[in-house]
Amino acid sequence: MKALANMERIQISNEVVLLLLSLYESKGKSFFYDDLFSRDLGAFERKTMENNLIALAHYLNLNMTDARIKLFAKKPMSARTKDEFLLSNLKSALNQLHKRPESFELLVNEVGNLIKLLTKNADPIAFGTYEKQEDGMLKLKKVSKKDDLDLLMQLFERNLKTKKYELTQLIANFYVDFLNMNILTKHNDLVALILLYALLAKNFSVFKYVSFFKYFLKEKEGWQSGIITANYYWSSGFAQTDMLSRMLVNLLLKSYEEVDDMAHEYIFEKDLNKSNNIENSILKLEEIFTKEDLRKRHPNVSDATIDRTLKRLKLEDKIRPLGKGRSSKWQRIVSGNKKYGMEQLSLFND
């Protein structure tokens, strides 16, 4: 608890203060986003969950092919290996968190339940133990680190209630303490990461619409450097958590920028026929394109709508399929004249 117990040591630079002002200004738009996206909330959440699972699998370097990872992210699958069971368990844990992120509480029981989820058909995880001398006795007794975790969580809540410390700073310092206290016998860093995400998702609703782990994966090397820096003076009570805190703020700002762009596009699309809008995107894409290209441009549009549009455009001789199956591609045809093939569109043709 050396990081959380010494929060007074932290000095926030003017640059970070400006970033935080921008962050909380964006956070204030949460009600606007929730109201705007309410009609298609389910589609946004499914896409966010898929992106989270794919990014997490790559972050953890799971021994799975990209195709297999995407299948696990998109639909229920039967796991065959330890890594597949772990990803399946992570999916269950994140699904539960996403149902009511605002209800998450830092409790030892919550960590216990998370451990049970992650260990289903996978390697066991337990609370660590250490030997402690009893008062007035020479005898040593084994103590569970579950008690230390409870004290750490109580300290976090006390610091939070004082309103003396900025939230992302508190979360970063809690994370560093959890890592260094080696609370668990296995996957200590993974559980610390899930708790970090749970605290962010509880307080920043942007992660209903944008994948946290998508951005986190991009910062993997920097994050590991930040952990090394923070751990260096942790035992003396002077953990240098500034780098991690700043990275969290930047990650949050990028997430809000993305959801803001999504909001502008969504407002524009609301008054357009979705099928026509997909057709318009096809005209702007490369001549050869995939269904995945359309999904990226229209994350809130269902696969069924995309399929119907592709079928219609095929019948109208505006596109044609190249191959079959999931990896099939499509070719845009400027002219539908099959006899003479594709023609270059010219503004001044007779």
C-alpha positions as CSV (number, residue, x, y, z in Angstrom):
1,M,0.0,0.0,0.0
2,K,3.0,2.2,-0.3
3,A,1.8,4.1,-3.4
4,L,-1.7,4.9,-2.1
5,A,-0.5,5.7,1.4
6,N,1.8,8.4,0.0
7,M,-0.4,10.3,-2.4
8,E,0.8,13.6,-1.0
9,R,4.1,13.1,-2.8
10,I,2.4,13.6,-6.2
11,Q,2.7,16.9,-7.9
12,I,0.7,17.5,-11.1
13,S,2.3,19.6,-13.7
14,N,0.5,22.4,-15.5
15,E,0.5,20.4,-18.7
16,V,-1.3,17.5,-17.0
17,V,-3.7,19.9,-15.4
18,L,-4.7,21.1,-18.9
19,L,-5.1,17.5,-20.1
20,L,-7.3,16.7,-17.1
21,L,-9.5,19.8,-17.7
22,S,-10.0,18.6,-21.3
23,L,-10.8,15.0,-20.0
24,Y,-13.4,16.1,-17.6
25,E,-15.0,18.4,-20.1
26,S,-15.4,15.4,-22.4
27,K,-16.7,13.3,-19.5
28,G,-19.4,15.9,-19.1
29,K,-20.8,14.9,-22.5
30,S,-21.7,11.4,-21.2
31,F,-25.4,12.1,-21.0
32,F,-25.4,13.4,-24.5
33,Y,-23.7,10.3,-25.9
34,D,-26.0,8.0,-23.9
35,D,-29.1,9.7,-25.3
36,L,-27.8,9.8,-28.8
37,F,-26.7,6.2,-29.0
38,S,-29.5,4.7,-27.0
39,R,-31.3,3.2,-30.0
40,D,-28.2,1.2,-31.1
41,L,-26.6,0.7,-27.8
42,G,-26.5,-3.1,-28.1
43,A,-24.7,-2.9,-31.5
44,F,-22.1,-0.5,-30.0
45,E,-21.5,-2.7,-27.0
46,R,-21.2,-5.9,-29.0
47,K,-18.6,-4.2,-31.3
48,T,-16.7,-2.8,-28.3
49,M,-16.7,-6.3,-26.6
50,E,-15.3,-7.9,-29.8
51,N,-12.5,-5.3,-30.0
52,N,-11.7,-5.7,-26.3
53,L,-11.4,-9.5,-26.6
54,I,-9.3,-9.4,-29.8
55,A,-6.9,-6.8,-28.3
56,L,-6.7,-8.6,-25.0
57,A,-5.8,-11.9,-26.7
58,H,-2.9,-10.1,-28.6
59,Y,-1.8,-8.3,-25.4
60,L,-1.5,-11.6,-23.6
61,N,0.2,-13.3,-26.5
62,L,-2.3,-16.2,-26.4
63,N,-1.4,-19.1,-28.6
64,M,-4.3,-18.7,-31.0
65,T,-4.7,-17.8,-34.6
66,D,-6.2,-14.4,-35.6
67,A,-9.2,-16.2,-37.1
68,R,-9.8,-18.3,-34.0
69,I,-9.5,-15.2,-31.8
70,K,-12.1,-13.3,-33.9
71,L,-14.5,-16.3,-33.7
72,F,-14.3,-16.3,-29.9
73,A,-14.8,-12.6,-29.8
74,K,-17.9,-12.7,-32.1
75,K,-19.8,-15.8,-30.9
76,P,-19.9,-18.6,-28.3
77,M,-17.2,-21.2,-29.0
78,S,-16.1,-24.4,-27.4
79,A,-12.6,-24.0,-26.0
80,R,-10.0,-26.7,-26.6
81,T,-6.7,-25.3,-25.1
82,K,-5.8,-23.5,-21.9
83,D,-5.4,-20.2,-23.7
84,E,-8.8,-20.6,-25.3
85,F,-10.3,-21.3,-21.9
86,L,-8.7,-18.2,-20.5
87,L,-10.0,-16.1,-23.4
88,S,-13.5,-17.6,-23.0
89,N,-13.3,-16.9,-19.2
90,L,-12.2,-13.3,-19.9
91,K,-15.1,-12.9,-22.2
92,S,-17.5,-14.0,-19.4
93,A,-15.9,-11.6,-16.9
94,L,-16.0,-8.6,-19.2
95,N,-19.6,-9.4,-20.2
96,Q,-20.6,-9.3,-16.6
97,L,-18.8,-6.1,-16.0
98,H,-20.4,-4.4,-19.1
99,K,-23.9,-5.2,-17.9
100,R,-23.6,-2.7,-15.0
101,P,-20.1,-1.1,-14.9
102,E,-21.4,1.6,-12.6
103,S,-22.3,-1.0,-10.0
104,F,-18.7,-2.3,-9.6
105,E,-17.3,-2.0,-6.1
106,L,-13.8,-2.6,-4.9
107,L,-14.5,-5.6,-2.6
108,V,-12.4,-8.7,-1.8
109,N,-15.5,-10.8,-2.8
110,E,-15.5,-9.2,-6.2
111,V,-11.8,-10.2,-6.7
112,G,-12.7,-13.7,-5.5
113,N,-15.5,-14.0,-8.0
114,L,-13.3,-12.8,-10.8
115,I,-10.7,-15.4,-9.8
116,K,-13.4,-18.1,-10.0
117,L,-14.4,-17.0,-13.5
118,L,-10.8,-16.9,-14.8
119,T,-9.9,-20.3,-13.4
120,K,-12.8,-22.2,-14.9
121,N,-11.2,-25.1,-16.8
122,A,-7.9,-23.2,-16.6
123,D,-4.9,-22.9,-14.2
124,P,-5.9,-22.3,-10.6
125,I,-5.4,-18.9,-9.0
126,A,-5.4,-18.3,-5.3
127,F,-4.6,-15.6,-2.8
128,G,-1.0,-15.6,-1.8
129,T,0.2,-16.2,1.8
130,Y,3.1,-15.1,4.0
131,E,4.4,-15.9,7.4
132,K,3.9,-13.4,10.2
133,Q,5.1,-13.5,13.8
134,E,2.2,-13.3,16.3
135,D,2.4,-10.6,18.9
136,G,4.3,-11.7,22.0
137,M,5.0,-15.1,20.4
138,L,8.0,-16.6,18.7
139,K,5.7,-18.8,16.6
140,L,5.0,-17.8,13.0
141,K,1.6,-18.1,11.5
142,K,0.5,-18.1,7.9
143,V,-1.5,-15.0,6.8
144,S,-3.5,-14.7,3.6
145,K,-2.9,-11.7,1.4
146,K,-6.7,-11.4,1.1
147,D,-6.4,-9.4,4.3
148,D,-3.8,-7.1,2.7
149,L,-6.1,-6.6,-0.3
150,D,-9.0,-5.6,1.9
151,L,-6.8,-3.0,3.6
152,L,-5.7,-1.7,0.2
153,M,-9.3,-1.4,-1.0
154,Q,-10.3,0.4,2.2
155,L,-7.4,2.9,1.7
156,F,-8.5,3.5,-1.9
157,E,-12.1,4.3,-0.8
158,R,-10.9,6.6,2.0
159,N,-8.7,8.5,-0.3
160,L,-11.5,8.8,-2.8
161,K,-13.9,10.1,-0.3
162,T,-11.5,12.9,0.8
163,K,-11.7,14.3,-2.7
164,K,-8.2,15.5,-2.3
165,Y,-6.8,13.4,-5.1
166,E,-7.6,13.2,-8.8
167,L,-9.4,9.9,-9.8
168,T,-7.0,8.6,-12.5
169,Q,-4.1,9.2,-10.1
170,L,-5.8,7.1,-7.5
171,I,-6.5,4.3,-9.9
172,A,-2.9,4.3,-11.2
173,N,-1.6,4.1,-7.7
174,F,-4.0,1.4,-6.6
175,Y,-2.9,-0.6,-9.7
176,V,0.8,-0.3,-8.8
177,D,0.2,-1.3,-5.2
178,F,-1.7,-4.4,-6.3
179,L,1.1,-5.4,-8.6
180,N,3.8,-5.0,-6.1
181,M,2.0,-6.7,-3.2
182,N,1.7,-9.9,-5.3
183,I,-1.8,-10.6,-4.0
184,L,-2.3,-13.7,-6.1
185,T,-0.3,-16.8,-6.9
186,K,-0.9,-16.6,-10.6
187,H,-2.1,-14.0,-13.2
188,N,-1.5,-11.2,-10.7
189,D,-0.8,-8.7,-13.5
190,L,-3.9,-9.8,-15.5
191,V,-6.3,-9.4,-12.5
192,A,-4.7,-6.0,-11.7
193,L,-5.4,-5.0,-15.3
194,I,-9.0,-6.2,-15.2
195,L,-9.5,-4.2,-11.9
196,L,-7.9,-1.2,-13.5
197,Y,-10.3,-1.4,-16.4
198,A,-13.3,-2.0,-14.1
199,L,-12.5,1.2,-12.2
200,L,-12.2,3.2,-15.4
201,A,-15.4,1.7,-16.9
202,K,-17.3,2.5,-13.7
203,N,-16.3,6.2,-13.9
204,F,-15.9,6.9,-17.6
205,S,-18.9,5.6,-19.7
206,V,-17.0,6.2,-22.9
207,F,-15.9,2.5,-22.8
208,K,-19.5,1.5,-23.6
209,Y,-18.8,2.7,-27.2
210,V,-15.0,2.6,-27.5
211,S,-12.6,-0.3,-26.8
212,F,-10.3,0.4,-23.9
213,F,-8.0,-2.6,-24.7
214,K,-7.7,-1.5,-28.3
215,Y,-5.9,1.6,-27.2
216,F,-4.1,-0.1,-24.3
217,L,-2.5,-2.7,-26.7
218,K,-1.0,0.2,-28.7
219,E,0.7,1.5,-25.6
220,K,2.0,-2.0,-24.4
221,E,5.7,-1.1,-24.5
222,G,5.2,2.3,-23.0
223,W,3.0,0.9,-20.2
224,Q,5.6,-1.8,-19.3
225,S,8.2,1.0,-19.1
226,G,5.9,2.9,-16.8
227,I,5.5,-0.1,-14.5
228,I,9.2,-0.5,-14.3
229,T,9.6,3.2,-13.4
230,A,6.8,3.0,-10.8
231,N,8.1,-0.1,-9.2
232,Y,11.7,1.2,-8.8
233,Y,11.0,3.3,-5.7
234,W,7.8,1.6,-4.6
235,S,9.3,-0.1,-1.5
236,S,10.5,3.3,-0.1
237,G,7.1,4.8,-0.6
238,F,8.0,7.0,-3.5
239,A,6.6,5.1,-6.5
240,Q,6.9,7.2,-9.6
241,T,3.5,6.7,-11.0
242,D,3.4,9.9,-13.1
243,M,4.1,8.1,-16.4
244,L,1.3,5.6,-15.9
245,S,-1.2,8.3,-14.8
246,R,-0.4,10.5,-17.8
247,M,-0.8,7.5,-20.2
248,L,-4.2,6.7,-18.7
249,V,-5.3,10.4,-19.2
250,N,-4.1,10.3,-22.8
251,L,-5.8,7.0,-23.5
252,L,-9.1,8.4,-22.1
253,L,-8.8,11.5,-24.2
254,K,-8.2,9.5,-27.4
255,S,-11.3,7.4,-26.5
256,Y,-13.4,10.5,-26.1
257,E,-12.1,11.9,-29.4
258,E,-13.1,8.7,-31.1
259,V,-16.6,8.7,-29.6
260,D,-17.0,12.3,-30.6
261,D,-16.2,11.5,-34.2
262,M,-18.6,8.6,-34.0
263,A,-21.3,11.0,-32.7
264,H,-20.8,13.4,-35.6
265,E,-21.1,10.5,-38.1
266,Y,-24.1,9.0,-36.3
267,I,-26.0,12.3,-36.4
268,F,-25.4,12.5,-40.1
269,E,-26.4,8.9,-40.6
270,K,-29.6,9.1,-38.5
271,D,-31.5,10.8,-41.3
272,L,-30.2,8.6,-44.1
273,N,-31.3,5.2,-45.2
274,K,-28.6,2.8,-43.8
275,S,-28.5,0.7,-47.0
276,N,-28.0,3.8,-49.1
277,N,-25.3,5.0,-46.8
278,I,-23.5,1.6,-47.1
279,E,-23.7,1.9,-50.9
280,N,-22.2,5.4,-50.7
281,S,-19.3,4.0,-48.7
282,I,-18.7,1.3,-51.3
283,L,-18.3,4.0,-53.9
284,K,-15.6,5.6,-51.7
285,L,-13.7,2.4,-50.9
286,E,-11.0,0.8,-53.0
287,E,-12.3,-1.1,-56.1
288,I,-11.7,-4.4,-54.3
289,F,-13.1,-4.4,-50.7
290,T,-14.3,-6.8,-48.0
291,K,-17.3,-7.0,-45.7
292,E,-15.0,-6.1,-42.8
293,D,-14.2,-2.8,-44.5
294,L,-17.9,-1.9,-44.3
295,R,-18.1,-3.1,-40.7
296,K,-15.3,-0.7,-39.8
297,R,-17.1,2.2,-41.5
298,H,-20.5,1.3,-40.0
299,P,-20.0,-0.3,-36.6
300,N,-23.6,0.4,-35.6
301,V,-25.1,-1.3,-38.6
302,S,-26.0,-5.0,-38.3
303,D,-24.5,-7.7,-40.5
304,A,-27.9,-8.5,-41.8
305,T,-28.3,-5.0,-43.2
306,I,-24.8,-5.2,-44.8
307,D,-25.7,-8.6,-46.4
308,R,-29.0,-7.3,-47.8
309,T,-27.2,-4.3,-49.3
310,L,-24.5,-6.4,-50.9
311,K,-27.1,-8.7,-52.3
312,R,-29.1,-5.8,-53.8
313,L,-26.0,-4.2,-55.3
314,K,-25.0,-7.6,-56.8
315,L,-28.4,-7.9,-58.5
316,E,-28.1,-4.4,-59.8
317,D,-24.7,-5.3,-61.3
318,K,-23.0,-2.7,-59.2
319,I,-20.7,-5.2,-57.5
320,R,-19.6,-8.8,-57.9
321,P,-18.2,-11.3,-55.5
322,L,-14.6,-12.6,-55.7
323,G,-14.5,-16.0,-54.0
324,K,-16.7,-17.6,-51.3
325,G,-16.7,-17.9,-47.6
326,R,-15.6,-15.5,-44.8
327,S,-12.5,-14.3,-46.6
328,S,-14.4,-13.5,-49.8
329,K,-13.9,-10.1,-51.4
330,W,-16.1,-7.9,-53.6
331,Q,-15.3,-5.9,-56.6
332,R,-17.0,-2.6,-57.4
333,I,-18.3,-2.3,-61.0
334,V,-18.6,1.2,-62.3
335,S,-20.7,0.0,-65.3
336,G,-23.0,-3.0,-65.1
337,N,-22.6,-3.9,-68.7
338,K,-21.4,-7.6,-68.6
339,K,-20.8,-7.8,-72.3
340,Y,-18.1,-5.1,-72.4
341,G,-17.0,-5.4,-68.8
342,M,-15.9,-2.6,-66.6
343,E,-15.8,0.9,-68.1
344,Q,-14.2,4.1,-66.8
345,L,-16.7,6.6,-65.6
346,S,-16.3,9.9,-67.4
347,L,-18.1,13.1,-66.7
348,F,-18.1,14.2,-70.4
349,N,-19.0,10.9,-72.1
350,D,-21.6,11.2,-74.9
